[in-house]
Amino acid sequence: MPIRPGDARALTDTLVRVDSRNPTLVPGAPGESGCAHVLAEVLGGWGFRLEWQDVRDGRSNLLARIGRPEPGAPVLMFNGHLDVVGVDGMLHPPFSAVIDGDRLYGRGSCDMKAGIAAMCVAAWQAAAQGIRGEIIVAAVIDEEFESLGTREMLARGTRADVAIVTEPTRLMICPAHRGFVWLDFRFTGRAAHGSRYDLGIDAIQHAALLLAALDRFQRDILSARTHPLLGRASLHASTIAGGVGWSTYPDACHLRVERRTVPGETTASVLAEVERILSALRANDSTLQVSVSIDAAQGPSDVPVDHPLVQRLGSAAMAVRGVAPAVEGLSAWTDAALLNDAGIPAVCFGPGDIALAHAATEFVPLSEIDAATAVLTAFALDWCS
């Protein structure tokens, strides 16, 4: 059944019913294609101009444009991801879009198909009321793993003056979030009988020395490295493995550490600090052999709270809802960081609670879909006036 233009609830319901699990995270999953084609059919019928960007293995971004691109006219981007995570352990049907009171349940309802629906309807409503310039709705793939979709979109030169990523923020404005660096440490010891302390080199004990040093670094340095919306930078030991038996010195140990970064920190600066810590440990113990590498990294995101994007989005929310929205830091990483790195100021704002993302019970309040749609419409009309 066709979705009536302007019906964000119905569009959310339709998108949630399409299984778009990320195939990199869930082998054999269908990916975003089915969901993207459903959205394309809807938006094409609403008068959007559609562009497909093939990214990988038949998985494509959908860019839907509305309004008139003119030299010097505003260009606004709404960005959201179509992929969802796995459904193991969920306590309700993942793709039935069950409604109970004010809640719509389903995998991806909160993260973030409600946000996609809100931004699509807002773009259509703003254009219907009359805008100057263009609104780009970017429905991208793979945010849940490597953000291949937004990376490809930016690599192809898609740009806007500002962007709103409609991740679930409980209708708060989130101009900043942390980044992360996954550090992979490989310790090499020397296997020997447990009685031969003169021959054995304990790789696990060397890993423990590093963990103790990292703990001191966190207490003495990272505790003071703070951001007004995000709190402090942090690290934690993620996994550790090594050893073969009770009476054998372990000749190898594998330690993985996640380092959460705040704006101002980079992957290079994190690695340089770790190398200095390792150099100090080696100076105290010539038998310590360890290598460190970066398994994955994503940078933090930060837009000043006095930026026009933040201020005018806040004004739009105030006009629609009668209360000023809180401005908070977001706990999770998002594609906003990639947009900011590309020179497109981007903040997060959308319906739903990020605490429910990936959870056994995932839902979005229908009333928040309505509110987010109204606020985004008001902002688009203001920005593209």
N, C-alpha and C positions, 0 to 999 in steps of 0.2 A: 504494500500500500504506500503510495507517495506520501512524503512527510510535508505537511503544510509549512510554507515558509514562515520562519519565526518561532517554530516550536522546538525549543532547545530540549525539553524533556523527552519528546518523542525521538529526537535525533540521538540523545544519549542512550535511550532504550535500544534503538536499532543497532548502534555501534557496539554496545556491550554484548549483544547476542551473537556477534561475529567473533569467532576464536582467532585471535591475532597473537598467540604466544610466539615469542622470539625463538626461532629455530636454533640459534647458537646456544641459548640457555636450556632449551628443551629439545633434544634431538628428535627429529620427525615432526615437530610442530609446523603448522601451516604458514607462519609468518604473517606479515601485514597486508599481503596483496588483496585478500578478500575484503578486508575492512576498508582499504584504500579505494577499491572499486565501488563499494557501496556508497562511500562518502562522495566519490566523484559523480556518481549518478544523481545524488541529491543536489550537490552544489551546481552541477551543470544545469539541472532543471531550474535552479534559482537564479541563473544568469551569470554565474562566475565564469571567468576564462580559465581553462585548466591547462596545466603543464605537468608532464610526467618526467621525473628524473630517475632513470635506472641507476641503482647504486650497486647492488651485488646479487647475483643468483636469482634474478627476477624480482627482487625486492626493490620497490620504487617509492620515492617521495612523491607526494601530490602537492603541488602548489596551485592554489586557487586565488585568482585576482579579481577584484571588483573595484569600480571607480575608474577614473581616467588618469593615466600617467601623463603628466605634462612637465616640461622643463621648469624646475624650481618649485614644483608643487610637493606637498608632504607625501612621504611614503611610510606607512605604518605596517609593521609585521606582527601578526599573532602566530605563535609557534607552539606546537604540541606533538607528542610522539604517539604513534599508533600501536606500538608493540606493548605487550604485557608479559609478565613473568608466569611461571608455572602455577599449577593449581593443586598440587599434592597437599593433602591435609586440610583443604578448605571445608568449612562447616556448612556450606550451602551450595546449591548448584552454581557453577562458575559462570555459565553463559546463558542463563535463563532470564536475567534482568527482572528478578522478582521485586515487586513493590510492596512494602509494608509500612503503612502510614506515610511519613515524610521521607522514607528511605528507599533508595533503589539499590539493590544488592547485585553484585557480580564482579568477577575479576576484571579489573580495568575501569570499573565504575568511578572510583576515586582517582586512580592513577592510570590514565588521565582522560578518559573518554568524555566525562562530563565537561572538563575544561575545553576539549576540542569542540564539543557541541556548542558551548557558550560562545566561543570565539567565532565560530562560523555564523551563528545567528546574529551576533553583535555586528559583524562585518556587513551582513546582508541588510540589517535594520538601519545601520548608519548610512549605507549607500542609498537605500530607499528614501531616506529623509533628505539626502543631498550632501555630498562631501566634495571637497577639492582634493585632487590627488588620488592616491591608490592605497588600498588595503590588500596586503598579501597574507593569505592564510596558508601556513606551511605545516602540513601534516607529514611528519618525517618517520623514518624507520630507526630502529636499533638503539634508541636512547638508553635502554636498560642494559646494554653491554658495552659497546664501543662508541656510541653516538655517530655511527657511520652516516646516518641520514643528514644531520645538520652539518657535519664536516663536508660532505659532498655538495650540499646546497651552497655553502660558502665558497668552496673551491670553484664552483661554476660562476661565481660572481654575483649571486643574489644579495642585494643590499637593501637596507631601509634606514630611515632616520632614527627610529627607536623600535624596540620590540617588547612585547609582553609574552612571557611563557606562562601558559595557563595551568601550571602544576598546582596541585592542591595546597592551598595556604590558609584555609579557613577564612577566606576573604580578607586576609591581611596582605599588606604590601611587603614583599620581601626583596629588598635591593641587593642582598649579599648572601653568599653561602660559602662554606669551606670547600677547599680542594682536598685531594689525597695523593699520596705517593706510596706505592707498594714496594717495599724494600726486601730483596731476597739475599740472604746471607748464607754462604757455604763455607763451613769450617772443615779443615783437613787436619786430622790428628795422626797418631801412629798406633796401629793395633798391637797389643801385647797381652800376655797373660796378666791377670789381675794382681798377681804378686810381684810383677816386675815394674815397679814404679820408675826404675832406672831406664827402662826402655819405652814404656808407654807414654803417649801424649793424648790427653783426654779432650776430644773435640767438643763434647757437651759442656765440660767445665769452662772451656773458652767461650762458648756461647753464653754461659751464665755470667762471665765477666762483662761481656758486652751488654747484656740485659741490665746488670747493675749500673753500668756507666750510662745507659740510656735512661734509667730511672732517675739518676742524679741530674742528667741533662734536662729531663722533663720538670723536675722540682725546681731547679735553679734557674733555668733559662726559659723554657716554654711557658711556665706559669706566669711569667711577666709579659709574654708576647700575646697581646690581646687585641680584640676588635670590639668596638662599642655594641655591635649587634650580634656578634658570634661567640663572644667569650674568648678563651685562650686556644692557642695551638696545642696539639696533643699527639701522643703516640701510644700504641699498645702492641704487645706481642700477639700475633695472630695464630701461628702454628709453629711447632717445633718437633723434629724427628731425628733420631740417631741411636746408635748402639745396637749390639747384636746379642748380648747375653751378660749374665751376672759377672762372670770372671774374665771379661775381655775389655781392655781399654777401647773406647769407641774411636774409630778412625775417621768418622765423618759425622757431621751434624748439620741439619738444614733448618734455618730459622727464618720465619717470615714476619715482618713488622709492618703495620700500617701507620703511616704518619699523616695526620689530618692537618692541613695547612690553612692559614688565614691570609687575607689579602696582604700583599707585600712579600709573601714568600713564593719561591719558585721551585720547580723540580731541581734545577741546578743548585740552588742555595741549600736545599735539604741534603742533596748528595754531598756537597762540600762539607757540611757540618758533620755528617756521618763519617766521612773520610778522616776528618780531624780527630774524631773520637777513636777511630780504629788506629790511627797513627800513634796516639798516646798509649793505647793498650799494647801495641807492638813494642814501643820503647821500654815498657816494663816487663815484657815477656817475649823473648826472642823466638820462642817455639810457636807462637800464635800465628797460624796461617788461615786467612779468611779473605774471601772475595765478596763484593757486594754488587748487585745489579738492580736495575729498575724493571719490575715486571709490568707495571702499568702506572699511569699518572694522569690526573686531570687537575687543572688549575682552579683556584678559587675565583669567585665572582664578586664584584663590588661596584655599585653605583652610588654616588653621594646622595644623602637623604635630601639635599637641597637641589638636586637636579630637576629640571623642568618635568621630566618623565614622572618622577616620584610625586612631585607637588601637584601636577595636573591630574594624575590618576587619583590622588587623595581627594582633590576637589570634586572630581566626578563621583567618587564614592560618597562623599559628604552630601552632594546634591541629590543623589538617588536615595540614599538610606537614612539621611538625617543625622548620621554620626560619623565622626572622623575615624577612618580605619587605623588600626595599630600598624606601626612599621617595625618589622621584626627581621631577624636573621633566619634563614631556612637551614634546617639540619642536613638535608640531603643535597647531593650534587645534582646539577641540572645542565641542560644545554645552554642556559643563560651565560655560562662562563665562556663558551665558544663564541657566542654572539658578541659579547663584550670584547673578547680578544680580537675580533674582526672589526672593531670600531663601531659596533651597533649597540648603544646603551640598552640593556635588557634587564627587566625585573620580572619576578614571579608574582602572579596573582591569579587565584582560581578557586573553584568550589571544592569542598572536601578537605579531609585532614590527612596530612602526609603520614601520620602514625598508623593509618589503616592501609597504606600502600603495601602490597605484597603479603598482607596478613591473611590468616585463616578466615576471618570475617571482613569483607570489604564492602563498603557501601558509600553512597554520597547522598546528602540531604537534597531533596528536590527543591526545597526553598532556596538553597544556596546556588543551585543551577540558575534559578530565576534571577537572584540578586546579582550573581556574577555577570550574567548576560546583560542586565540593565546597566551595570557600572561600565562594562566594556563598551557598550553602545554609546553611552554618554561621553566616555573618554575619546572614542573614535570620532564622534561628531566635533568635539572640541579640538582635537589635534589636527584633524583634516578640514578645519573651517577656513 
